[in-house]
């Protein structure tokens, strides 16, 4: 196993720290959380149907609830996809900016 030089360690540390400390990413994370909650609400019927099937089936849930699981995954793929999030983010750019700490809201 080779030892890294202090400079290499610092580069790795700075790279990972950038992702965690970026205010823009924090705002994007908040927006994504709201988007995910909206997607869950849109798929509430499928979630409830799968949950009911799972409660009734016990350990056989894997076999008995496949159709419910497929429907749930289909719904979430539509409403919680990366493309849908990018579209949501574009429509809510001002909300994203407002969620970034230290940023002032754009004036109209």
N, CA, C and O atoms as a printed pandas DataFrame, in Angstrom:
     atom_number atom_name residue_name chain_id  residue_number  x_coord  y_coord  z_coord
0              1         N          UNK        A               1    0.848   -1.185    0.000
1              2        CA          UNK        A               1    0.000    0.000    0.000
2              3         C          UNK        A               1    0.886    1.238    0.000
3              4         O          UNK        A               1    1.765    1.355    0.853
4              5         N          UNK        A               2    0.685    2.143   -0.910
5              6        CA          UNK        A               2    1.525    3.329   -1.006
6              7         C          UNK        A               2    0.910    4.470   -0.196
7              8         O          UNK        A               2   -0.309    4.632   -0.138
8              9         N          UNK        A               3    1.766    5.233    0.409
9             10        CA          UNK        A               3    1.336    6.401    1.192
10            11         C          UNK        A               3    1.128    7.583    0.257
11            12         O          UNK        A               3    1.880    7.768   -0.700
12            13         N          UNK        A               4    0.139    8.354    0.529
13            14        CA          UNK        A               4   -0.098    9.575   -0.251
14            15         C          UNK        A               4    0.690   10.709    0.371
15            16         O          UNK        A               4    0.927   10.757    1.578
16            17         N          UNK        A               5    1.082   11.615   -0.499
17            18        CA          UNK        A               5    1.775   12.803   -0.002
18            19         C          UNK        A               5    0.751   13.730    0.635
19            20         O          UNK        A               5   -0.440   13.606    0.351
20            21         N          UNK        A               6    1.177   14.653    1.486
21            22        CA          UNK        A               6    0.229   15.599    2.096
22            23         C          UNK        A               6   -0.542   16.417    1.058
23            24         O          UNK        A               6   -1.705   16.756    1.276
24            25         N          UNK        A               7    0.107   16.737   -0.078
25            26        CA          UNK        A               7   -0.557   17.504   -1.121
26            27         C          UNK        A               7   -1.703   16.696   -1.747
27            28         O          UNK        A               7   -2.781   17.229   -2.009
28            29         N          UNK        A               8   -1.451   15.407   -1.979
29            30        CA          UNK        A               8   -2.494   14.552   -2.547
30            31         C          UNK        A               8   -3.671   14.411   -1.579
31            32         O          UNK        A               8   -4.832   14.451   -1.987
32            33         N          UNK        A               9   -3.360   14.248   -0.307
33            34        CA          UNK        A               9   -4.413   14.142    0.705
34            35         C          UNK        A               9   -5.249   15.420    0.751
35            36         O          UNK        A               9   -6.472   15.367    0.880
36            37         N          UNK        A              10   -4.576   16.572    0.646
37            38        CA          UNK        A              10   -5.281   17.852    0.693
38            39         C          UNK        A              10   -6.202   18.012   -0.509
39            40         O          UNK        A              10   -7.312   18.527   -0.374
40            41         N          UNK        A              11   -5.746   17.570   -1.704
41            42        CA          UNK        A              11   -6.578   17.668   -2.905
42            43         C          UNK        A              11   -7.842   16.820   -2.759
43            44         O          UNK        A              11   -8.936   17.268   -3.100
44            45         N          UNK        A              12   -7.692   15.615   -2.259
45            46        CA          UNK        A              12   -8.844   14.730   -2.071
46            47         C          UNK        A              12   -9.794   15.331   -1.048
47            48         O          UNK        A              12  -11.010   15.331   -1.240
48            49         N          UNK        A              13   -9.233   15.841    0.035
49            50        CA          UNK        A              13  -10.059   16.424    1.094
50            51         C          UNK        A              13  -10.808   17.650    0.578
51            52         O          UNK        A              13  -11.996   17.812    0.859
52            53         N          UNK        A              14  -10.129   18.506   -0.168
53            54        CA          UNK        A              14  -10.767   19.709   -0.700
54            55         C          UNK        A              14  -11.867   19.349   -1.690
55            56         O          UNK        A              14  -12.915   19.994   -1.711
56            57         N          UNK        A              15  -11.640   18.326   -2.511
57            58        CA          UNK        A              15  -12.641   17.924   -3.482
58            59         C          UNK        A              15  -13.915   17.437   -2.826
59            60         O          UNK        A              15  -15.012   17.788   -3.260
60            61         N          UNK        A              16  -13.783   16.642   -1.798
61            62        CA          UNK        A              16  -14.978   16.133   -1.134
62            63         C          UNK        A              16  -15.648   17.218   -0.302
63            64         O          UNK        A              16  -16.872   17.233   -0.172
64            65         N          UNK        A              17  -14.873   18.106    0.248
65            66        CA          UNK        A              17  -15.424   19.191    1.059
66            67         C          UNK        A              17  -16.220   20.160    0.195
67            68         O          UNK        A              17  -17.223   20.713    0.645
68            69         N          UNK        A              18  -15.781   20.366   -1.032
69            70        CA          UNK        A              18  -16.477   21.284   -1.936
70            71         C          UNK        A              18  -17.913   20.833   -2.160
71            72         O          UNK        A              18  -18.834   21.650   -2.140
72            73         N          UNK        A              19  -18.106   19.541   -2.373
73            74        CA          UNK        A              19  -19.442   19.020   -2.604
74            75         C          UNK        A              19  -20.349   19.189   -1.398
75            76         O          UNK        A              19  -21.543   19.447   -1.550
76            77         N          UNK        A              20  -19.797   19.047   -0.208
77            78        CA          UNK        A              20  -20.612   19.146    0.994
78            79         C          UNK        A              20  -20.930   20.576    1.373
79            80         O          UNK        A              20  -21.995   20.848    1.927
80            81         N          UNK        A              21  -20.036   21.480    1.086
81            82        CA          UNK        A              21  -20.177   22.843    1.582
82            83         C          UNK        A              21  -20.727   23.833    0.559
83            84         O          UNK        A              21  -20.920   25.006    0.880
84            85         N          UNK        A              22  -20.974   23.388   -0.636
85            86        CA          UNK        A              22  -21.477   24.284   -1.663
86            87         C          UNK        A              22  -22.895   24.739   -1.331
87            88         O          UNK        A              22  -23.795   23.915   -1.171
88            89         N          UNK        A              23  -23.088   26.036   -1.229
89            90        CA          UNK        A              23  -24.405   26.572   -0.902
90            91         C          UNK        A              23  -25.407   26.289   -2.015
91            92         O          UNK        A              23  -26.584   26.046   -1.749
92            93         N          UNK        A              24  -24.944   26.321   -3.249
93            94        CA          UNK        A              24  -25.845   26.027   -4.362
94            95         C          UNK        A              24  -26.365   24.599   -4.242
95            96         O          UNK        A              24  -27.545   24.336   -4.474
96            97         N          UNK        A              25  -25.475   23.682   -3.879
97            98        CA          UNK        A              25  -25.901   22.291   -3.720
98            99         C          UNK        A              25  -26.877   22.158   -2.559
99           100         O          UNK        A              25  -27.788   21.331   -2.605
100          101         N          UNK        A              26  -26.694   22.960   -1.528
101          102        CA          UNK        A              26  -27.631   22.935   -0.398
102          103         C          UNK        A              26  -29.023   23.359   -0.868
103          104         O          UNK        A              26  -30.018   22.716   -0.535
104          105         N          UNK        A              27  -29.088   24.437   -1.638
105          106        CA          UNK        A              27  -30.361   24.906   -2.174
106          107         C          UNK        A              27  -30.983   23.873   -3.093
107          108         O          UNK        A              27  -32.195   23.663   -3.071
108          109         N          UNK        A              28  -30.145   23.222   -3.909
109          110        CA          UNK        A              28  -30.630   22.195   -4.818
110          111         C          UNK        A              28  -31.159   20.985   -4.031
111          112         O          UNK        A              28  -32.158   20.373   -4.412
112          113         N          UNK        A              29  -30.481   20.657   -2.944
113          114        CA          UNK        A              29  -30.917   19.554   -2.088
114          115         C          UNK        A              29  -32.296   19.848   -1.496
115          116         O          UNK        A              29  -33.159   18.971   -1.454
116          117         N          UNK        A              30  -32.493   21.074   -1.044
117          118        CA          UNK        A              30  -33.787   21.460   -0.486
118          119         C          UNK        A              30  -34.890   21.372   -1.552
119          120         O          UNK        A              30  -35.995   20.899   -1.287
120          121         N          UNK        A              31  -34.561   21.835   -2.753
121          122        CA          UNK        A              31  -35.520   21.791   -3.852
122          123         C          UNK        A              31  -35.847   20.347   -4.229
123          124         O          UNK        A              31  -37.001   20.013   -4.498
124          125         N          UNK        A              32  -34.827   19.499   -4.245
125          126        CA          UNK        A              32  -35.039   18.085   -4.581
126          127         C          UNK        A              32  -35.930   17.412   -3.541
127          128         O          UNK        A              32  -36.765   16.577   -3.888
128          129         N          UNK        A              33  -35.758   17.768   -2.274
129          130        CA          UNK        A              33  -36.582   17.187   -1.222
130          131         C          UNK        A              33  -38.061   17.563   -1.427
131          132         O          UNK        A              33  -38.947   16.721   -1.282
132          133         N          UNK        A              34  -38.310   18.820   -1.763
133          134        CA          UNK        A              34  -39.677   19.256   -2.043
134          135         C          UNK        A              34  -40.239   18.535   -3.274
135          136         O          UNK        A              34  -41.401   18.129   -3.288
136          137         N          UNK        A              35  -39.407   18.383   -4.297
137          138        CA          UNK        A              35  -39.812   17.694   -5.516
138          139         C          UNK        A              35  -40.179   16.242   -5.220
139          140         O          UNK        A              35  -41.165   15.722   -5.742
140          141         N          UNK        A              36  -39.385   15.600   -4.386
141          142        CA          UNK        A              36  -39.647   14.211   -4.023
142          143         C          UNK        A              36  -40.956   14.075   -3.243
143          144         O          UNK        A              36  -41.698   13.112   -3.438
144          145         N          UNK        A              37  -41.236   15.025   -2.372
145          146        CA          UNK        A              37  -42.497   15.013   -1.622
146          147         C          UNK        A              37  -43.689   15.154   -2.578
147          148         O          UNK        A              37  -44.719   14.505   -2.390
148          149         N          UNK        A              38  -43.546   15.996   -3.592
149          150        CA          UNK        A              38  -44.605   16.163   -4.597
150          151         C          UNK        A              38  -44.806   14.854   -5.358
151          152         O          UNK        A              38  -45.941   14.446   -5.604
152          153         N          UNK        A              39  -43.700   14.190   -5.734
153          154        CA          UNK        A              39  -43.781   12.918   -6.454
154          155         C          UNK        A              39  -44.467   11.856   -5.593
155          156         O          UNK        A              39  -45.268   11.073   -6.103
156          157         N          UNK        A              40  -44.165   11.823   -4.315
157          158        CA          UNK        A              40  -44.799   10.858   -3.408
158          159         C          UNK        A              40  -46.297   11.109   -3.333
159          160         O          UNK        A              40  -47.090   10.168   -3.338
160          161         N          UNK        A              41  -46.685   12.379   -3.264
161          162        CA          UNK        A              41  -48.118   12.701   -3.227
162          163         C          UNK        A              41  -48.816   12.288   -4.517
163          164         O          UNK        A              41  -49.957   11.828   -4.482
164          165         N          UNK        A              42  -48.144   12.447   -5.658
165          166        CA          UNK        A              42  -48.742   12.064   -6.938
166          167         C          UNK        A              42  -48.898   10.545   -7.052
167          168         O          UNK        A              42  -49.782   10.061   -7.759
168          169         N          UNK        A              43  -48.040    9.798   -6.356
169          170        CA          UNK        A              43  -48.077    8.338   -6.405
170          171         C          UNK        A              43  -48.695    7.741   -5.137
171          172         O          UNK        A              43  -48.514    6.556   -4.859
172          173         N          UNK        A              44  -49.410    8.539   -4.382
173          174        CA          UNK        A              44  -49.959    8.095   -3.095
174          175         C          UNK        A              44  -50.848    6.861   -3.245
175          176         O          UNK        A              44  -50.783    5.962   -2.406
176          177         N          UNK        A              45  -51.680    6.793   -4.293
177          178        CA          UNK        A              45  -52.570    5.640   -4.479
178          179         C          UNK        A              45  -51.769    4.348   -4.642
179          180         O          UNK        A              45  -52.102    3.331   -4.034
180          181         N          UNK        A              46  -50.708    4.385   -5.468
181          182        CA          UNK        A              46  -49.885    3.202   -5.684
182          183         C          UNK        A              46  -49.135    2.811   -4.406
183          184         O          UNK        A              46  -48.996    1.626   -4.103
184          185         N          UNK        A              47  -48.655    3.809   -3.660
185          186        CA          UNK        A              47  -47.951    3.537   -2.406
186          187         C          UNK        A              47  -48.886    2.855   -1.411
187          188         O          UNK        A              47  -48.510    1.875   -0.768
188          189         N          UNK        A              48  -50.108    3.380   -1.290
189          190        CA          UNK        A              48  -51.076    2.802   -0.361
190          191         C          UNK        A              48  -51.475    1.384   -0.776
191          192         O          UNK        A              48  -51.609    0.502    0.072
192          193         N          UNK        A              49  -51.662    1.169   -2.075
193          194        CA          UNK        A              49  -52.036   -0.163   -2.560
194          195         C          UNK        A              49  -50.926   -1.174   -2.273
195          196         O          UNK        A              49  -51.197   -2.289   -1.827
196          197         N          UNK        A              50  -49.682   -0.782   -2.530
197          198        CA          UNK        A              50  -48.561   -1.674   -2.253
198          199         C          UNK        A              50  -48.429   -1.928   -0.747
199          200         O          UNK        A              50  -48.174   -3.058   -0.328
200          201         N          UNK        A              51  -48.599   -0.895    0.054
201          202        CA          UNK        A              51  -48.512   -1.044    1.508
202          203         C          UNK        A              51  -49.572   -1.980    2.049
203          204         O          UNK        A              51  -49.292   -2.811    2.913
204          205         N          UNK        A              52  -50.785   -1.851    1.547
205          206        CA          UNK        A              52  -51.876   -2.731    1.988
206          207         C          UNK        A              52  -51.583   -4.177    1.602
207          208         O          UNK        A              52  -51.771   -5.092    2.403
208          209         N          UNK        A              53  -51.121   -4.373    0.372
209          210        CA          UNK        A              53  -50.773   -5.714   -0.088
210          211         C          UNK        A              53  -49.648   -6.294    0.774
211          212         O          UNK        A              53  -49.690   -7.466    1.147
212          213         N          UNK        A              54  -48.661   -5.483    1.082
213          214        CA          UNK        A              54  -47.533   -5.945    1.887
214          215         C          UNK        A              54  -47.978   -6.351    3.287
215          216         O          UNK        A              54  -47.507   -7.357    3.817
216          217         N          UNK        A              55  -48.874   -5.583    3.887
217          218        CA          UNK        A              55  -49.372   -5.919    5.224
218          219         C          UNK        A              55  -50.150   -7.229    5.198
219          220         O          UNK        A              55  -50.030   -8.045    6.112
220          221         N          UNK        A              56  -50.938   -7.427    4.163
221          222        CA          UNK        A              56  -51.752   -8.637    4.069
222          223         C          UNK        A              56  -50.919   -9.863    3.719
223          224         O          UNK        A              56  -51.278  -10.978    4.100
224          225         N          UNK        A              57  -49.812   -9.678    3.000
225          226        CA          UNK        A              57  -49.038  -10.811    2.489
226          227         C          UNK        A              57  -47.929  -11.283    3.406
227          228         O          UNK        A              57  -47.492  -12.429    3.300
228          229         N          UNK        A              58  -47.466  -10.437    4.296
229          230        CA          UNK        A              58  -46.381  -10.843    5.193
230          231         C          UNK        A              58  -45.113  -11.156    4.420
231          232         O          UNK        A              58  -44.657  -10.353    3.606
232          233         N          UNK        A              59  -44.544  -12.330    4.679
233          234        CA          UNK        A              59  -43.288  -12.712    4.030
234          235         C          UNK        A              59  -43.440  -13.016    2.541
235          236         O          UNK        A              59  -42.452  -13.037    1.806
236          237         N          UNK        A              60  -44.657  -13.247    2.103
237          238        CA          UNK        A              60  -44.893  -13.552    0.690
238          239         C          UNK        A              60  -45.025  -12.284   -0.152
239          240         O          UNK        A              60  -45.394  -12.358   -1.324
240          241         N          UNK        A              61  -44.732  -11.135    0.427
241          242        CA          UNK        A              61  -44.874   -9.850   -0.258
242          243         C          UNK        A              61  -44.117   -9.824   -1.583
243          244         O          UNK        A              61  -44.589   -9.245   -2.561
244          245         N          UNK        A              62  -42.955  -10.446   -1.612
245          246        CA          UNK        A              62  -42.127  -10.432   -2.821
246          247         C          UNK        A              62  -42.872  -11.057   -3.997
247          248         O          UNK        A              62  -42.756  -10.593   -5.131
248          249         N          UNK        A              63  -43.631  -12.102   -3.722
249          250        CA          UNK        A              63  -44.317  -12.803   -4.805
250          251         C          UNK        A              63  -45.723  -12.256   -5.059
251          252         O          UNK        A              63  -46.128  -12.092   -6.210
252          253         N          UNK        A              64  -46.454  -11.979   -4.001
253          254        CA          UNK        A              64  -47.854  -11.601   -4.144
254          255         C          UNK        A              64  -48.069  -10.144   -4.567
255          256         O          UNK        A              64  -49.122   -9.807   -5.109
256          257         N          UNK        A              65  -47.087   -9.288   -4.323
257          258        CA          UNK        A              65  -47.284   -7.849   -4.574
258          259         C          UNK        A              65  -46.444   -7.318   -5.726
259          260         O          UNK        A              65  -46.200   -6.115   -5.818
260          261         N          UNK        A              66  -46.005   -8.207   -6.598
261          262        CA          UNK        A              66  -45.155   -7.768   -7.719
262          263         C          UNK        A              66  -45.836   -6.725   -8.595
263          264         O          UNK        A              66  -45.222   -5.733   -8.987
264          265         N          UNK        A              67  -47.102   -6.958   -8.896
265          266        CA          UNK        A              67  -47.820   -6.023   -9.780
266          267         C          UNK        A              67  -47.943   -4.644   -9.136
267          268         O          UNK        A              67  -47.776   -3.623   -9.804
268          269         N          UNK        A              68  -48.237   -4.621   -7.830
269          270        CA          UNK        A              68  -48.332   -3.341   -7.116
270          271         C          UNK        A              68  -46.973   -2.634   -7.110
271          272         O          UNK        A              68  -46.887   -1.417   -7.274
272          273         N          UNK        A              69  -45.918   -3.428   -6.918
273          274        CA          UNK        A              69  -44.570   -2.864   -6.894
274          275         C          UNK        A              69  -44.198   -2.299   -8.259
275          276         O          UNK        A              69  -43.586   -1.234   -8.345
276          277         N          UNK        A              70  -44.562   -3.003   -9.317
277          278        CA          UNK        A              70  -44.266   -2.516  -10.677
278          279         C          UNK        A              70  -44.994   -1.200  -10.950
279          280         O          UNK        A              70  -44.418   -0.269  -11.514
280          281         N          UNK        A              71  -46.253   -1.131  -10.550
281          282        CA          UNK        A              71  -47.030    0.098  -10.746
282          283         C          UNK        A              71  -46.427    1.261   -9.949
283          284         O          UNK        A              71  -46.337    2.386  -10.442
284          285         N          UNK        A              72  -46.023    0.974   -8.726
285          286        CA          UNK        A              72  -45.391    2.000   -7.879
286          287         C          UNK        A              72  -44.094    2.487   -8.513
287          288         O          UNK        A              72  -43.850    3.691   -8.583
288          289         N          UNK        A              73  -43.269    1.562   -8.970
289          290        CA          UNK        A              73  -42.003    1.950   -9.597
290          291         C          UNK        A              73  -42.218    2.727  -10.887
291          292         O          UNK        A              73  -41.468    3.655  -11.189
292          293         N          UNK        A              74  -43.246    2.350  -11.652
293          294        CA          UNK        A              74  -43.569    3.076  -12.883
294          295         C          UNK        A              74  -43.947    4.521  -12.581
295          296         O          UNK        A              74  -43.475    5.456  -13.230
296          297         N          UNK        A              75  -44.809    4.679  -11.580
297          298        CA          UNK        A              75  -45.262    6.020  -11.196
298          299         C          UNK        A              75  -44.091    6.876  -10.710
299          300         O          UNK        A              75  -43.953    8.033  -11.106
300          301         N          UNK        A              76  -43.256    6.299   -9.853
301          302        CA          UNK        A              76  -42.122    7.054   -9.321
302          303         C          UNK        A              76  -41.099    7.369  -10.415
303          304         O          UNK        A              76  -40.456    8.419  -10.381
304          305         N          UNK        A              77  -40.950    6.468  -11.378
305          306        CA          UNK        A              77  -40.025    6.732  -12.491
306          307         C          UNK        A              77  -40.479    7.930  -13.311
307          308         O          UNK        A              77  -39.656    8.688  -13.824
308          309         N          UNK        A              78  -41.788    8.098  -13.433
309          310        CA          UNK        A              78  -42.322    9.233  -14.189
310          311         C          UNK        A              78  -42.174   10.527  -13.386
311          312         O          UNK        A              78  -41.661   11.525  -13.893
312          313         N          UNK        A              79  -42.623   10.502  -12.141
313          314        CA          UNK        A              79  -42.703   11.726  -11.347
314          315         C          UNK        A              79  -41.435   12.056  -10.564
315          316         O          UNK        A              79  -41.312   13.165  -10.045
316          317         N          UNK        A              80  -40.492   11.124  -10.467
317          318        CA          UNK        A              80  -39.289   11.378   -9.680
318          319         C          UNK        A              80  -38.022   11.165  -10.514
319          320         O          UNK        A              80  -36.962   10.861   -9.967
320          321         N          UNK        A              81  -38.132   11.323  -11.825
321          322        CA          UNK        A              81  -36.984   11.114  -12.703
322          323         C          UNK        A              81  -36.062   12.343  -12.690
323          324         O          UNK        A              81  -36.445   13.434  -12.269
324          325         N          UNK        A              82  -34.860   12.121  -13.159
325          326        CA          UNK        A              82  -33.882   13.218  -13.237
326          327         C          UNK        A              82  -34.371   14.301  -14.196
327          328         O          UNK        A              82  -34.209   15.493  -13.934
328          329         N          UNK        A              83  -34.967   13.880  -15.301
329          330        CA          UNK        A              83  -35.459   14.844  -16.292
330          331         C          UNK        A              83  -36.591   15.687  -15.711
331          332         O          UNK        A              83  -36.650   16.897  -15.929
332          333         N          UNK        A              84  -37.485   15.040  -14.970
333          334        CA          UNK        A              84  -38.592   15.777  -14.353
334          335         C          UNK        A              84  -38.062   16.761  -13.317
335          336         O          UNK        A              84  -38.589   17.865  -13.174
336          337         N          UNK        A              85  -37.006   16.355  -12.588
337          338        CA          UNK        A              85  -36.432   17.265  -11.605
338          339         C          UNK        A              85  -35.778   18.460  -12.282
339          340         O          UNK        A              85  -35.929   19.590  -11.818
340          341         N          UNK        A              86  -35.063   18.231  -13.360
341          342        CA          UNK        A              86  -34.421   19.335  -14.089
342          343         C          UNK        A              86  -35.471   20.320  -14.597
343          344         O          UNK        A              86  -35.265   21.533  -14.559
344          345         N          UNK        A              87  -36.588   19.794  -15.067
345          346        CA          UNK        A              87  -37.686   20.654  -15.530
346          347         C          UNK        A              87  -38.271   21.444  -14.355
347          348         O          UNK        A              87  -38.534   22.641  -14.474
348          349         N          UNK        A              88  -38.470   20.769  -13.231
349          350        CA          UNK        A              88  -38.990   21.418  -12.020
350          351         C          UNK        A              88  -38.023   22.500  -11.538
351          352         O          UNK        A              88  -38.439   23.586  -11.133
352          353         N          UNK        A              89  -36.727   22.185  -11.588
353          354        CA          UNK        A              89  -35.706   23.137  -11.154
354          355         C          UNK        A              89  -35.692   24.367  -12.057
355          356         O          UNK        A              89  -35.536   25.489  -11.576
356          357         N          UNK        A              90  -35.852   24.162  -13.352
357          358        CA          UNK        A              90  -35.870   25.284  -14.293
358          359         C          UNK        A              90  -37.082   26.182  -14.038
359          360         O          UNK        A              90  -36.978   27.407  -14.106
360          361         N          UNK        A              91  -38.225   25.568  -13.746
361          362        CA          UNK        A              91  -39.437   26.344  -13.475
362          363         C          UNK        A              91  -39.354   27.085  -12.148
363          364         O          UNK        A              91  -40.006   28.112  -11.966
364          365         N          UNK        A              92  -38.563   26.573  -11.232
365          366        CA          UNK        A              92  -38.484   27.141   -9.880
366          367         C          UNK        A              92  -37.096   27.699   -9.568
367          368         O          UNK        A              92  -36.620   27.591   -8.438
368          369         N          UNK        A              93  -36.457   28.289  -10.563
369          370        CA          UNK        A              93  -35.104   28.834  -10.385
370          371         C          UNK        A              93  -35.072   29.911   -9.301
371          372         O          UNK        A              93  -34.122   29.974   -8.520
372          373         N          UNK        A              94  -36.095   30.750   -9.249
373          374        CA          UNK        A              94  -36.127   31.791   -8.227
374          375         C          UNK        A              94  -36.266   31.194   -6.826
375          376         O          UNK        A              94  -35.713   31.728   -5.865
376          377         N          UNK        A              95  -36.997   30.098   -6.710
377          378        CA          UNK        A              95  -37.128   29.406   -5.429
378          379         C          UNK        A              95  -35.793   28.792   -5.020
379          380         O          UNK        A              95  -35.434   28.800   -3.842
380          381         N          UNK        A              96  -35.063   28.262   -5.993
381          382        CA          UNK        A              96  -33.742   27.699   -5.728
382          383         C          UNK        A              96  -32.806   28.775   -5.211
383          384         O          UNK        A              96  -32.086   28.552   -4.237
384          385         N          UNK        A              97  -32.805   29.922   -5.838
385          386        CA          UNK        A              97  -31.937   31.027   -5.410
386          387         C          UNK        A              97  -32.317   31.483   -4.008
387          388         O          UNK        A              97  -31.448   31.815   -3.203
388          389         N          UNK        A              98  -33.606   31.498   -3.718
389          390        CA          UNK        A              98  -34.065   31.916   -2.388
390          391         C          UNK        A              98  -33.625   30.937   -1.310
391          392         O          UNK        A              98  -33.466   31.325   -0.153
392          393         N          UNK        A              99  -33.426   29.674   -1.672
393          394        CA          UNK        A              99  -33.042   28.656   -0.692
394          395         C          UNK        A              99  -31.545   28.614   -0.439
395          396         O          UNK        A              99  -31.096   27.954    0.498
396          397         N          UNK        A             100  -30.769   29.304   -1.256
397          398        CA          UNK        A             100  -29.323   29.314   -1.070
398          399         C          UNK        A             100  -28.995   30.275    0.070
399          400         O          UNK        A             100  -29.315   31.460   -0.018
400          401         N          UNK        A             101  -28.364   29.787    1.137
401          402        CA          UNK        A             101  -28.043   30.655    2.271
402          403         C          UNK        A             101  -27.114   31.797    1.843
403          404         O          UNK        A             101  -26.187   31.600    1.057
404          405         N          UNK        A             102  -27.378   32.973    2.367
405          406        CA          UNK        A             102  -26.522   34.123    2.091
406          407         C          UNK        A             102  -26.881   34.864    0.822
407          408         O          UNK        A             102  -26.307   35.919    0.548
408          409         N          UNK        A             103  -27.812   34.345    0.039
409          410        CA          UNK        A             103  -28.212   35.005   -1.197
410          411         C          UNK        A             103  -29.465   35.830   -0.949
411          412         O          UNK        A             103  -30.356   35.426   -0.203
412          413         N          UNK        A             104  -29.516   36.974   -1.577
413          414        CA          UNK        A             104  -30.721   37.785   -1.500
414          415         C          UNK        A             104  -31.675   37.343   -2.604
415          416         O          UNK        A             104  -31.242   36.895   -3.666
416          417         N          UNK        A             105  -32.947   37.469   -2.352
417          418        CA          UNK        A             105  -33.948   37.136   -3.355
418          419         C          UNK        A             105  -33.864   38.151   -4.485
419          420         O          UNK        A             105  -33.675   39.344   -4.247
420          421         N          UNK        A             106  -34.009   37.663   -5.734
421          422        CA          UNK        A             106  -33.963   38.598   -6.865
422          423         C          UNK        A             106  -35.143   39.557   -6.810
423          424         O          UNK        A             106  -36.272   39.180   -6.495
424          425         N          UNK        A             107  -34.840   40.807   -7.128
425          426        CA          UNK        A             107  -35.892   41.823   -7.106
426          427         C          UNK        A             107  -36.574   41.863   -8.459
427          428         O          UNK        A             107  -35.921   41.772   -9.498
428          429         N          UNK        A             108  -37.873   41.999   -8.440
429          430        CA          UNK        A             108  -38.648   41.996   -9.697
430          431         C          UNK        A             108  -38.623   43.332  -10.372
431          432         O          UNK        A             108  -39.223   43.498  -11.435
